[in-house]
Amino acid sequence: MSSDTSFLLGIEDLTVSFDGFKAVDSLNLYIDKNELRVIIGPNGAGKTTVLDMICGKTRPTEGSVKFFNRELVGLSEHEIVRAGVGRKFQTPSIYENLTVLENLEVSFPKGRSVLGCIAFNRTAEVTERIQKVAEEIFLTDQLDVEGAHLSHGQKQWLEIGMLLMQEPKLLMLDEPVAGMSPAEREQTAQLLKRITQGRSIIIIEHDMEFVSRIADKVTVLHLGKILAEGTMEEIRHHPKVIEVYLGH
């Protein structure tokens, strides 16, 4: 592993094989503190598999994943969450029979264990945190609305808010604007830029216009390896990207 510990997340030689096929092949990836990184690439490039290995859902065949210089490989998924890593999948996963307020409340860290739920009280600390997060995700006026009655975009924001309640230092989002209206995409771009203060975000996304608006840096995956990295403008003119995607 690199001796430079200034990175929030350091991945080296990360490899995973499924029945002899290397879905991710000797990947080296470094994420800075307060960075918004977008990972792009075609289906089958290994994008989601990388996030699966970071969060402990998939165990790598080889390699290292260090978060604040702590090795994550070998930890359980809940241990990685407690270390400060939050993950949102493409399909919103909220409690549709609970209000926005209740969804945020049950995501507060002290309410996660059985004993925590039994002894949980809506203290001033909890109320203040809910109000702050609700404002960040544009749902202050929907606190009493049940999750089932939210728009698709609002459900996506609520799930991001449920992760923010846990105050992660690394947030991983899989296609956060899929199915959103243009207005919701605009608001989501604002939201992501705002919440990068104090944490890093890794996003998988296919909407290149959206990527160009939000990304500090873009990583292009191809066949489980990094094809190119840079700003979106640099990626558009990168000779390897042009060769692979426009050369056929």
N, C-alpha and C positions, 0 to 999 in steps of 0.2 A: 504493500500500500504506500502511496505517496506520503512523504514526511510533512507535506504542507497540510496543516489541519485547519486552515482558514475557511475551507468549504463547509457548507451546512451538510451537504450530502456528497459522499465520494464513493463511486462505484468503480471497481477494477476487475477486469478479466471475468465479467459475469457471463456465465454460460448455462443454458438449460437445454437438454435433449429430450425429445419425446419419441420413443421407438426408433432411436438412431438419428432422428432429424433434429438439427440444431436450430431451435426457434429463435434463440438469442446466442450470439457467437462472440465470446471474448470482448464484451462491451466495456468500454471505459467512458464514464460520464460523471461530470462534476457540476454541482449546483451551488451557486453562491447564496449567501444570506440575502434576503429581501429580493430575490430574483424571480421573475415570471418566465419560466421556460416552457416552450411549446414543442411537443414531439409530433412530427408529421411523417407520413409514409403510407404506402398502399396497404390494403388488407393483407394480413399475413407477414407484415414486416417485423412483427415482434413488439409493437408498441404496448399493447395491453399486458403482454407477458412480463415486460419490464416492470410495470406498476405492480403486477401480481407478486413479483419477487421482492420488491421493496417492502410491501406491506405484509409479507409472510404467507400469502395465500398459496404461492408456489415456491417450492424449495429449489434453489439453483443446483445444478450439477457441479459447478465450480464457481469460484470467485468470491468477492467481498462486497458488502453494502455497509458503509459506515455513515452513521448519522450523528453529527457532533462528535465524530471520532469514536463512536460506540458501535461495535459490530452488531448488525441486525440479523444476519444469517444465523439461524438456529433458534431465534426467539419465536414465541407464539404470536399469532395475530393480535391478541389483546395486549400482550406485552409491548408490541410495537406501537399500538394506539396510545398506550400510557406513556411511551417514550416521547410522544408528540407528533405522530404521523397520522393524518386523517385522509380517508379515501372515499371518494364519491364515484359511484358507477354511472353508466349512461342513463339507465332507467331510474327515475326518482324513487327513493325508498323512504316514504314518510308514513306516519300513522294517520290514515285518512279519516278515521272516526274521532280524532282529537283536534282541538283548535290549534292555530298557529302557536299561541302562547304555551299550550300544553306540550306540543311537539318540542319546542325549545326547552321547556322546563325539564322534561325527562332526559334531555341530552346533557344537562348540567352534570359535570363529573361526579359529584357527591351522590347523585341519584342512580348511578350505574349498577351498584351491587345490590343484592337482596336486602341486606341490612340498611344500605343507604336509602333504598326506596321506602322501607318501613319507617325510618326515622326522618324522612325528608320533610323539611318545612320550607315554604316560600319566604325565605329571609330577604332582607333589604339587598343583600349581595346578589341573590338570585334575580330579584326583580330588576335591579339595575343592569345586570348582565343581559337579561332578556330584552329590555328596552333598547340597549345599545346595539345588540345584534339585529333586532327587528328593524331598526333605522338603517343599518348597513345594507340589509337585504330588501329594502323598499316595502316592508310589510307592517309598518307601524299601525296603519289603519285597518289591518286585517287580523289583528291579534285574537279576536273572538270568532273568527271564521274557521270552520272545520276544513281540514286538509283536502277533503274530497271536492270542495267547492272552489278551490283555487284553480287558476289557469295553469296550463302546462309549465309556462315559464315561472310562475310564482312557486310551483312545486319544486322546480329546480333550485330556486333561490332559497326556499325553506330548507332543503336538504343541505345546502351550503351553510346556512345559518345553524343547523343542528351540529355540524362539524365545528363551526366557529365557537359554539358554546363550550367546547372542550379545549379551546385555546391551543390548537396545534401549531407547531413551528414549521411543519411541512404539510401542504394540502395538495392532494392529487385528484384531478378531475378528468373524467372521461367524456369527451364531447359535451360540454356543459350547455352549448347553445343549440343542440339538435332539436328541431321542432319548434323553435321559438319564432315569434313574429319579429320583424325588423326593429320595432320599438324596444322589444324585450332584449334583443341582442345588443342594442345600443346601451341600455341600462346595465346589462351584464358586463360589458366592457368597462364601464365606469366602476362597477362593483369590484371586479377583479383587480383593477389598478389600485383601488383604495385599500383593499385588504392585504395587498402585498407588503404594506408597511408593517414590519415586525414579524413577517413570515415569508417563506418561499412557496411558490406554487408551480406544480408541473401539470401541464394540460395536454391531453391528446385531442387533436381537432383536425377536421377536414376542410373547414371553411377558411380558405386562404385570405379572404378579405378581412375576416375577423382576426385571424392570426397576425396579420400585418399591423393591426390596430393595437394589440395588447402585448405582444411578445418582446421581452428584452433580448432573448436569444432563441433561435430555432434549431432543433436537431432533426435531421432527416434520417430515418431508419430505412434500410433496404436489406432484405434477406437476413435479418437479425444483426446487422452491423451498421455502424454509423457511416452514412454516405457523405454527409456534409454538415457543417455547423456554421452559424453566423446570424446576422440580422436577416429579416425576410427579404430585404433588397439584395443582400449578398447571395442568399439562397437562390433567388430567381435567376441570377447570372452565373451561378456556380457551374463550371464545365462538367463535373460529374453528374450533377442533377440534370442538366440539359441533355447529356448523352443518354442517361438511363430513361428519362421520362419523355424526351422529345425526339430522340434519335431513332425511333422505330416508325 
